[in-house]
């Protein structure tokens, strides 16, 4: 099929904003947002009480290295899932519907309608060195240890990566998720005092954040199960082909 021959296929163009939004929702989830000040303090080597006065350059670099650390984990996993999708391409229609049903279930989990299995989170008891040198490793630890916490949105993105059926597009899709999750970390580092008020508002309304994220997953799953996703992909293919010809 034509859309498997190019990196920026119709399917990928449709899935990228979903992945980006999924990363953003993961950041504002109750198991990530409250930890942001602690992470910034740890990766910059600046005590919590001194974060307001810390040099902006150091805050930015620490947050960036942390984001690159967990992005390396997620993007490599996305490439793996995309490569797996290439092997399963002959069963793509069936798999799309199965993954759609699973995505709906993940949305219900994210909303709290279905409880998480065991109700506990797995966390690695590894503590990299404090400061900029340890920031990338802390990002790797976050990427591995916090996966069950942000699992519903990340798993939905991985399902879409399998559907993309190439390692490159799977990696790009997961990179979009990392941008959604990582850019708020960097913004928080650059404007720490101003973002504290926004964080407090989100924490007070975290139920609606979870419902919004879960609703997004459920909507994506419904599109996959009903075949509407495939129709939208076709329309995106036609549009991208006409746009390319026009250029």
C-alpha positions in Angstrom: 0.0 0.0 0.0 1.2 3.5 -0.8 1.1 4.9 2.7 3.7 2.3 3.9 6.3 3.8 1.5 6.7 7.2 3.1 7.5 8.3 6.6 4.9 11.0 6.9 1.9 8.9 5.8 -1.7 9.8 6.3 -1.9 7.5 9.3 1.1 9.1 11.0 -0.2 12.7 10.3 -3.5 11.7 12.0 -1.8 9.9 14.9 0.8 12.5 15.8 -1.5 15.0 17.4 -3.1 12.1 19.4 0.3 11.1 20.7 1.3 14.7 21.5 -2.0 15.2 23.4 -1.5 11.9 25.2 1.9 13.0 26.5 0.5 16.3 27.7 -2.3 14.5 29.6 0.3 12.2 31.1 2.2 15.2 32.5 -0.9 16.6 34.2 -1.8 13.2 35.7 -1.8 13.0 39.5 1.2 10.6 39.5 3.5 13.0 37.6 2.4 16.6 38.2 3.0 16.7 42.0 6.5 15.3 41.5 7.6 18.1 39.1 9.2 20.4 41.8 11.1 17.5 43.3 12.4 16.4 39.9 13.5 19.9 39.0 15.2 20.2 42.3 17.0 16.9 41.9 18.2 17.2 38.3 19.5 20.8 38.9 21.0 20.1 42.3 19.1 23.1 43.7 17.1 22.8 46.9 13.4 23.2 46.7 13.4 26.5 48.6 16.0 27.9 46.2 14.3 26.9 42.9 12.9 30.4 42.4 16.4 32.0 42.5 18.2 29.3 40.5 19.8 30.3 37.2 17.4 29.8 34.4 20.1 28.3 32.2 20.8 25.6 34.7 17.1 24.9 35.2 16.6 24.6 31.5 19.6 22.3 31.0 18.7 20.0 33.8 15.1 19.7 32.6 16.2 19.1 29.0 18.7 16.3 30.0 15.9 14.7 32.1 13.5 14.8 29.2 16.2 13.4 26.8 16.7 10.5 29.2 13.1 9.3 29.3 12.7 10.1 25.6 15.5 7.7 24.8 13.6 4.9 26.6 10.2 5.7 25.0 11.4 6.4 21.5 13.4 3.1 21.3 10.4 1.2 22.6 8.2 3.0 19.9 10.7 1.9 17.2 10.5 -1.7 18.5 6.7 -1.7 18.4 6.7 -0.1 15.0 9.0 -2.8 13.7 6.7 -5.5 15.2 3.9 -3.9 13.3 5.7 -4.5 10.1 5.8 -8.2 10.8 2.0 -8.2 11.5 1.0 -6.1 8.5 -1.0 -8.9 7.0 -3.3 -8.9 10.0 -3.5 -5.1 10.3 -7.3 -4.7 10.0 -8.0 -7.3 12.7 -5.2 -5.9 15.0 -6.5 -2.3 14.5 -9.9 -3.4 15.9 -8.3 -5.4 18.8 -6.1 -2.4 19.7 -9.1 -0.1 19.4 -11.0 -2.2 22.0 -7.9 -2.2 24.2 -7.5 1.5 23.9 -11.2 2.0 25.0 -10.4 -0.2 28.0 -7.3 1.9 28.8 -9.4 5.1 28.5 -11.8 3.7 31.1 -8.8 2.8 33.3 -7.4 6.3 33.0 -10.8 7.8 34.0 -10.9 5.5 37.0 -14.0 3.6 35.8 -11.9 0.4 35.7 -9.4 0.1 38.6 -5.7 -0.4 37.9 -4.6 -4.0 38.4 -3.2 -4.3 42.0 -3.7 -0.5 42.5 0.1 -0.1 42.9 2.8 1.4 40.9 6.2 -0.2 40.1 9.1 2.1 40.8 12.8 1.5 40.4 14.7 2.1 43.6 17.6 3.6 41.8 18.9 7.1 42.7 21.3 8.7 40.2 23.6 11.4 41.3 22.1 14.7 42.2 22.6 17.5 39.6 23.1 17.9 35.9 25.3 14.8 35.6 22.6 12.6 36.9 19.7 14.2 35.1 19.8 11.9 32.0 19.9 8.8 34.1 17.0 10.0 36.3 15.1 10.5 33.0 15.9 6.9 32.1 14.7 5.7 35.6 11.5 7.7 35.1 11.0 6.2 31.7 11.3 2.7 33.0 9.9 3.0 36.5 6.9 5.3 35.9 5.6 3.4 32.9 2.8 1.7 34.8 1.7 5.1 36.1 1.4 6.7 32.7 0.6 3.4 31.1 -2.8 3.9 29.6 -1.8 6.9 27.4 1.6 5.4 26.6 0.1 2.0 25.7 -2.4 3.7 23.4 0.5 5.4 21.6 2.3 2.1 21.3 -0.7 0.5 19.8 -0.8 3.2 17.2 3.0 2.6 16.7 2.3 -1.0 15.8 -0.4 0.2 13.4 2.2 2.4 11.7 4.1 -0.8 10.7 7.6 0.6 10.5 10.3 1.3 13.2 10.9 4.8 11.9 7.2 5.9 12.1 6.8 4.1 15.5 9.8 6.1 16.8 8.4 9.4 15.4 5.0 8.7 17.0 6.5 8.1 20.4 8.7 11.2 20.0 5.5 13.2 19.7 4.3 11.7 22.9 7.7 12.6 24.6 7.3 16.2 23.3 3.8 16.4 24.9 5.2 15.0 28.2 8.6 16.7 28.1 7.9 20.3 27.0 5.8 21.1 30.2 8.8 20.0 32.2 11.0 22.5 30.4 8.4 25.3 30.6 8.1 24.6 34.3 11.9 24.9 34.6 12.0 28.2 32.8 9.1 29.8 34.6 8.9 27.9 37.9 7.1 30.5 40.0 4.5 31.3 37.4 3.7 27.6 36.7 3.2 26.8 40.4 -0.2 28.5 40.3 -1.2 26.6 37.1 -0.1 23.3 38.8 -2.2 24.1 41.8 -5.2 24.7 39.6 -4.7 21.4 37.7 -4.3 19.5 41.0 -7.6 20.9 42.3 -9.3 19.8 39.0 -7.3 16.6 38.4 -10.5 14.5 38.1 -11.5 16.5 35.0 -7.9 16.1 33.6 -8.2 12.4 33.9 -11.7 12.4 32.4 -10.4 14.5 29.5 -7.5 12.1 28.9 -9.6 9.0 29.2 -12.2 10.5 26.9 -9.5 11.1 24.3 -8.4 7.5 24.5 -11.9 6.2 24.3 -12.7 8.3 21.2 -9.5 7.1 19.5 -10.4 3.5 20.4 -13.9 3.9 18.9 -12.5 5.3 15.7 -10.2 2.3 15.4 -12.9 -0.3 16.2 -15.5 1.2 13.8 -13.1 1.6 10.9 -13.5 5.3 10.9 -9.8 5.7 11.7 -9.0 3.9 8.4 -11.3 6.2 6.5 -9.7 9.3 8.0 -6.3 7.8 7.2 -7.4 7.4 3.6 -8.6 11.0 3.4 -5.3 12.2 4.9 -3.4 10.2 2.3 -5.4 11.8 -0.5 -4.8 15.3 1.0 -1.1 14.7 1.6 -0.7 13.4 -2.0 -2.4 16.4 -3.5 -0.4 18.7 -1.3 2.9 17.1 -2.3 1.9 17.3 -6.0 1.0 20.9 -5.5 4.4 21.7 -4.2 
